[in-house]
Amino acid sequence: MVYENVINKLIVLNGKLEVMMKDIFKILTINPGSTSTKIAVYDNDQEVFEKTLRHSSDEIGQFETIADQFNFRKDVRQLI
């Protein structure tokens, strides 16, 4: 998981100086489906990027197991 931590924003609440902690987590998700690979990036719960790469049955059919597809799907993500 890749993340970026942002902290120490000063705010005034009810006349008091407070330190507001704000964590921003950058999350990369990769979902290898039966005929597609979905890739998304989130800042916490906000989606900032999404892409679906479609694969033909012929492309996927050359592999016996999903583990055998590893290099194929790794190479495909460079098309983004």
DSSP file (Angstrom, degrees, kcal/mol; ACC not computed):
  #  RESIDUE AA STRUCTURE BP1 BP2  ACC     N-H-->O    O-->H-N    N-H-->O    O-->H-N    TCO  KAPPA ALPHA  PHI   PSI    X-CA   Y-CA   Z-CA
    1    1 A M              0   0    0      0, 0.0     2,-0.5     0, 0.0    26,-0.1   0.000 360.0 360.0 360.0 135.4    0.0    0.0    0.0
    2    2 A V        +     0   0    0     24,-0.4     2,-0.3    26,-0.0    24,-0.2  -0.888 360.0 169.4-101.9 131.6    1.2    3.5   -0.9
    3    3 A Y        -     0   0    0     -2,-0.5     2,-0.4    22,-0.2    22,-0.2  -0.979  26.6-152.1-143.1 158.6    0.3    6.3    1.5
    4    4 A E  E     -A   24   0A   0     20,-1.2    20,-0.7    -2,-0.3     2,-0.5  -0.998  16.1-147.5-128.3 131.2    1.0    9.9    2.2
    5    5 A N  E     -A   23   0A   0     -2,-0.4     2,-0.5    18,-0.2    18,-0.2  -0.887  12.6-174.0-106.7 122.4    0.6   11.3    5.6
    6    6 A V  E     +A   22   0A   0     16,-0.6    16,-0.8    -2,-0.5     2,-0.3  -0.969  19.9 160.7-116.0 122.4   -0.4   15.0    6.0
    7    7 A I  E     +     0   0A   0     -2,-0.5    14,-0.2    14,-0.2    13,-0.1  -0.804  32.0  45.6-134.1 172.8   -0.4   16.3    9.6
    8    8 A N  E     +     0   0A   0     -2,-0.3     2,-0.5     1,-0.2    13,-0.2   0.920  49.4 166.5  64.0  57.4   -0.4   19.4   11.8
    9    9 A K  E     -A   20   0A   0     11,-2.2    11,-3.7    -3,-0.1     2,-0.4  -0.901  30.8-136.1 -96.2 129.7   -2.8   21.9   10.4
   10   10 A L  E     +A   19   0A   0     -2,-0.5     2,-0.3     9,-0.2     9,-0.2  -0.723  31.3 167.4 -89.3 132.2   -3.5   24.7   12.9
   11   11 A I  E     -A   18   0A   0      7,-2.4     7,-3.4    -2,-0.4     2,-0.6  -0.939  33.3-125.3-137.2 159.8   -7.1   25.7   13.3
   12   12 A V  E     +A   17   0A   0     -2,-0.3     2,-0.5     5,-0.2     5,-0.2  -0.948  28.2 179.7-109.1 120.1   -9.0   27.9   15.9
   13   13 A L  E >  S-A   16   0A   0      3,-2.7     3,-2.1    -2,-0.6    -2,-0.0  -0.982  71.0 -19.3-122.3 120.8  -12.0   26.1   17.5
   14   14 A N  T 3  S-     0   0    0     -2,-0.5    -1,-0.1     1,-0.3     3,-0.1   0.879 128.3 -51.3  51.1  42.9  -14.0   28.0   20.1
   15   15 A G  T 3  S+     0   0    0      1,-0.2     2,-0.4    -3,-0.0    -1,-0.3   0.483 116.9 112.0  77.9   2.1  -11.2   30.5   20.7
   16   16 A K  E <   -A   13   0A   0     -3,-2.1    -3,-2.7     0, 0.0     2,-0.5  -0.892  69.6-123.7-111.8 139.3   -8.6   27.8   21.2
   17   17 A L  E     -A   12   0A   0     -2,-0.4     2,-0.3    -5,-0.2    -5,-0.2  -0.693  38.8-177.4 -78.3 123.8   -5.7   27.0   18.9
   18   18 A E  E     -A   11   0A   0     -7,-3.4    -7,-2.4    -2,-0.5     2,-0.6  -0.877  27.8-129.7-123.0 153.3   -5.9   23.3   18.0
   19   19 A V  E     -A   10   0A   0     -2,-0.3     2,-0.6    -9,-0.2    -9,-0.2  -0.924  23.8-152.9-101.1 120.4   -3.8   21.0   15.9
   20   20 A M  E     -A    9   0A   0    -11,-3.7   -11,-2.2    -2,-0.6     2,-0.5  -0.841   3.7-150.9 -97.9 123.0   -5.9   19.2   13.4
   21   21 A M  E     +     0   0A   0     -2,-0.6     2,-0.4   -13,-0.2   -14,-0.2  -0.806  17.0 179.4 -92.2 128.4   -4.5   15.8   12.3
   22   22 A K  E     -A    6   0A   0    -16,-0.8   -16,-0.6    -2,-0.5     2,-0.5  -0.958   9.2-164.3-133.0 114.8   -5.4   14.8    8.8
   23   23 A D  E     -A    5   0A   0     -2,-0.4     2,-0.6   -18,-0.2   -18,-0.2  -0.852   1.3-167.0 -97.7 129.9   -4.2   11.5    7.3
   24   24 A I  E     -A    4   0A   0    -20,-0.7   -20,-1.2    -2,-0.5     2,-0.6  -0.973   5.5-165.1-116.1 118.1   -4.5   11.0    3.6
   25   25 A F        -     0   0    0     -2,-0.6    19,-3.2   -22,-0.2     2,-0.6  -0.902   9.8-149.4-103.9 124.3   -4.0    7.5    2.5
   26   26 A K  E     -B   43   0B   0     -2,-0.6     2,-0.5    17,-0.2   -24,-0.4  -0.841  20.5-167.1 -91.2 122.1   -3.3    6.9   -1.2
   27   27 A I  E     -B   42   0B   0     15,-2.7    15,-2.4    -2,-0.6     2,-0.5  -0.946  11.8-160.9-119.4 126.1   -4.8    3.5   -2.1
   28   28 A L  E     -B   41   0B   0     -2,-0.5     2,-0.4    13,-0.2    13,-0.2  -0.918  12.2-170.2-103.2 125.1   -4.1    1.5   -5.3
   29   29 A T  E     -B   40   0B   0     11,-3.0    11,-2.1    -2,-0.5     2,-0.4  -0.953   8.3-173.9-117.6 138.3   -6.6   -1.2   -6.1
   30   30 A I  E     -B   39   0B   0     -2,-0.4     9,-0.2     9,-0.2    -2,-0.0  -0.988   1.9-173.4-129.8 120.6   -6.1   -3.8   -8.8
   31   31 A N  E     -B   38   0B   0      7,-3.2     7,-2.4    -2,-0.4     2,-0.9  -0.891   8.9-159.3-118.7  99.3   -9.0   -6.2   -9.5
   32   32 A P  E     -B   37   0B   0      0, 0.0     5,-0.2     0, 0.0     2,-0.1  -0.685  21.2-177.6 -80.8 107.4   -8.2   -9.0  -12.0
   33   33 A G        -     0   0    0      3,-2.9    -2,-0.0    -2,-0.9     0, 0.0  -0.235  43.1 -89.4 -93.6-173.6  -11.6  -10.2  -13.3
   34   34 A S  S    S+     0   0    0      1,-0.2     3,-0.1    -2,-0.1    26,-0.0   0.862 121.6   5.8 -69.6 -35.1  -12.5  -12.9  -15.7
   35   35 A T  S    S+     0   0    0      1,-0.1    20,-3.4    25,-0.0     2,-0.3   0.181 129.6  42.0-133.2  17.7  -12.2  -10.7  -18.8
   36   36 A S  E     - C   0  54B   0     18,-0.3    -3,-2.9     2,-0.0     2,-0.5  -0.985  60.2-138.3-154.9 163.1  -11.0   -7.4  -17.4
   37   37 A T  E     -BC  32  53B   0     16,-2.4    16,-2.8    -2,-0.3     2,-0.5  -0.989  21.7-158.7-124.8 120.6   -8.5   -5.8  -15.1
   38   38 A K  E     -BC  31  52B   0     -7,-2.4    -7,-3.2    -2,-0.5     2,-0.4  -0.856   9.5-174.4-102.9 133.1   -9.9   -2.8  -13.0
   39   39 A I  E     +BC  30  51B   0     12,-2.9    12,-2.7    -2,-0.5     2,-0.3  -0.984   7.6 168.3-127.7 135.4   -7.5   -0.4  -11.6
   40   40 A A  E     -BC  29  50B   0    -11,-2.1   -11,-3.0    -2,-0.4     2,-0.4  -0.991  20.8-152.8-145.6 152.6   -8.3    2.5   -9.3
   41   41 A V  E     -BC  28  49B   0      8,-2.3     7,-2.9    -2,-0.3     8,-1.4  -0.990  17.5-170.2-125.4 136.4   -6.6    5.0   -7.0
   42   42 A Y  E     -BC  27  47B   0    -15,-2.4   -15,-2.7    -2,-0.4     2,-0.7  -0.947  25.6-147.9-125.6 145.4   -8.2    6.6   -4.0
   43   43 A D  E >  S-BC  26  46B   0      3,-2.6     3,-2.4    -2,-0.4     2,-0.3  -0.960  83.8 -53.0-102.8 106.3   -7.3    9.4   -1.6
   44   44 A N  T 3  S-     0   0    0    -19,-3.2   -17,-0.1    -2,-0.7   -20,-0.1  -0.467 124.3 -19.6  53.8-117.6   -9.0    7.9    1.5
   45   45 A D  T 3  S+     0   0    0     -2,-0.3     2,-0.6    -3,-0.1    -1,-0.3   0.341 117.2  99.6-100.2   8.5  -12.5    7.2    0.3
   46   46 A Q  E <  S-C   43   0B   0     -3,-2.4    -3,-2.6     2,-0.0     2,-0.3  -0.844  70.2-135.3 -99.1 118.6  -12.4    9.5   -2.7
   47   47 A E  E     +C   42   0B   0     -2,-0.6    -5,-0.3    -5,-0.2     3,-0.1  -0.561  28.5 170.8 -71.4 128.0  -11.7    7.9   -6.1
   48   48 A V  E     +     0   0B   0     -7,-2.9     2,-0.3     1,-0.4    -6,-0.2   0.530  66.8  17.9-113.7 -12.7   -9.2   10.0   -8.0
   49   49 A F  E     +C   41   0B   0     -8,-1.4    -8,-2.3     2,-0.0    -1,-0.4  -0.960  59.5 173.3-158.4 140.2   -8.5    7.6  -10.9
   50   50 A E  E     +C   40   0B   0     -2,-0.3     2,-0.3   -10,-0.2   -10,-0.2  -0.979   3.2 169.6-150.3 138.1  -10.3    4.5  -12.4
   51   51 A K  E     -C   39   0B   0    -12,-2.7   -12,-2.9    -2,-0.3     2,-0.5  -0.985  17.3-156.6-149.2 137.2   -9.6    2.5  -15.5
   52   52 A T  E     -C   38   0B   0     -2,-0.3     2,-0.6   -14,-0.2   -14,-0.2  -0.974   9.1-160.6-115.3 122.6  -11.0   -0.8  -16.8
   53   53 A L  E     -C   37   0B   0    -16,-2.8   -16,-2.4    -2,-0.5     2,-0.3  -0.908  13.0-146.3-102.5 120.5   -8.9   -2.8  -19.2
   54   54 A R  E     -C   36   0B   0     -2,-0.6     2,-0.4   -18,-0.2   -18,-0.3  -0.655  10.5-162.5 -88.9 141.5  -10.9   -5.3  -21.2
   55   55 A H        -     0   0    0    -20,-3.4     2,-0.1    -2,-0.3    -2,-0.0  -0.973  18.6-122.6-123.5 137.5   -9.3   -8.6  -22.3
   56   56 A S     >  -     0   0    0     -2,-0.4     4,-2.1     1,-0.1     5,-0.2  -0.364  24.9-115.1 -73.3 158.2  -10.6  -10.9  -25.0
   57   57 A S  H  > S+     0   0    0      1,-0.2     4,-2.7     2,-0.2    -1,-0.1   0.842 118.0  56.9 -60.6 -33.6  -11.5  -14.5  -24.2
   58   58 A D  H  > S+     0   0    0      2,-0.2     4,-0.7     1,-0.2    -1,-0.2   0.906 106.3  48.7 -65.1 -40.9   -8.7  -15.6  -26.5
   59   59 A E  H >4 S+     0   0    0      1,-0.2     3,-0.7     2,-0.2    -2,-0.2   0.947 119.4  37.2 -62.8 -48.1   -6.1  -13.6  -24.5
   60   60 A I  H >< S+     0   0    0     -4,-2.1     3,-1.9     1,-0.2    -2,-0.2   0.835 106.7  68.3 -73.6 -33.0   -7.3  -15.0  -21.2
   61   61 A G  H 3< S+     0   0    0     -4,-2.7    -1,-0.2     1,-0.3    -2,-0.2   0.656  84.3  71.0 -64.1 -17.1   -7.9  -18.5  -22.6
   62   62 A Q  T << S+     0   0    0     -4,-0.7     2,-0.4    -3,-0.7    -1,-0.3   0.575  89.6  75.1 -76.7  -6.7   -4.2  -19.1  -23.2
   63   63 A F    <   -     0   0    0     -3,-1.9     6,-0.1     1,-0.1     3,-0.1  -0.879  64.6-156.9-110.4 138.4   -3.7  -19.4  -19.4
   64   64 A E  S    S+     0   0    0     -2,-0.4     2,-0.3     1,-0.1    -1,-0.1   0.872  78.8  18.2 -78.3 -38.5   -4.7  -22.4  -17.3
   65   65 A T  S  > S-     0   0    0      1,-0.1     4,-0.5     0, 0.0     3,-0.4  -0.858  77.8-112.2-130.5 164.7   -5.0  -20.5  -13.9
   66   66 A I  T >4 S+     0   0    0     -2,-0.3     3,-1.0     1,-0.2     4,-0.2   0.839 118.0  59.8 -64.9 -31.0   -5.2  -16.9  -12.8
   67   67 A A  G >4 S+     0   0    0      1,-0.3     3,-1.4     2,-0.2    -1,-0.2   0.850  98.4  58.3 -63.7 -33.1   -1.7  -17.2  -11.3
   68   68 A D  G 34 S+     0   0    0     -3,-0.4     4,-0.3     1,-0.2     3,-0.3   0.700  97.9  62.4 -67.8 -18.3   -0.5  -18.0  -14.9
   69   69 A Q  G <X S+     0   0    0     -3,-1.0     4,-2.8    -4,-0.5     5,-0.3   0.484  73.5 102.3 -83.7  -3.5   -1.9  -14.6  -15.9
   70   70 A F  H <> S+     0   0    0     -3,-1.4     4,-2.4     1,-0.2     5,-0.2   0.901  83.5  39.9 -52.0 -55.8    0.4  -12.6  -13.6
   71   71 A N  H  > S+     0   0    0     -3,-0.3     4,-2.4    -4,-0.2    -1,-0.2   0.878 115.2  53.7 -64.8 -37.6    2.9  -11.4  -16.2
   72   72 A F  H  > S+     0   0    0     -4,-0.3     4,-2.0     2,-0.2    -1,-0.2   0.948 113.4  41.4 -60.0 -49.7    0.2  -10.8  -18.8
   73   73 A R  H  X S+     0   0    0     -4,-2.8     4,-1.4     1,-0.2    -2,-0.2   0.851 112.9  54.6 -70.2 -33.3   -1.8   -8.6  -16.4
   74   74 A K  H  < S+     0   0    0     -4,-2.4     4,-0.3    -5,-0.3    -1,-0.2   0.909 111.4  45.1 -64.4 -41.6    1.4   -6.9  -15.2
   75   75 A D  H >< S+     0   0    0     -4,-2.4     3,-1.2     1,-0.2    -2,-0.2   0.860 107.9  58.2 -69.1 -36.5    2.4   -6.0  -18.7
   76   76 A V  H >< S+     0   0    0     -4,-2.0     3,-2.4     1,-0.3    -1,-0.2   0.841  92.8  67.2 -63.8 -34.3   -1.2   -4.8  -19.6
   77   77 A R  G >< S+     0   0    0     -4,-1.4     3,-1.3     1,-0.3    -1,-0.3   0.704  86.4  70.2 -64.7 -16.4   -1.1   -2.2  -16.8
   78   78 A Q  G <  S+     0   0    0     -3,-1.2    -1,-0.3    -4,-0.3    -2,-0.2   0.620  84.1  71.5 -73.4 -10.4    1.6   -0.3  -18.7
   79   79 A L  G <         0   0    0     -3,-2.4    -1,-0.2     1,-0.2    -2,-0.2   0.546 360.0 360.0 -77.9  -7.5   -1.1    0.6  -21.2
   80   80 A I    <         0   0    0     -3,-1.3    -1,-0.2    -4,-0.2    -2,-0.1   0.500 360.0 360.0 -71.5 360.0   -2.7    3.0  -18.7
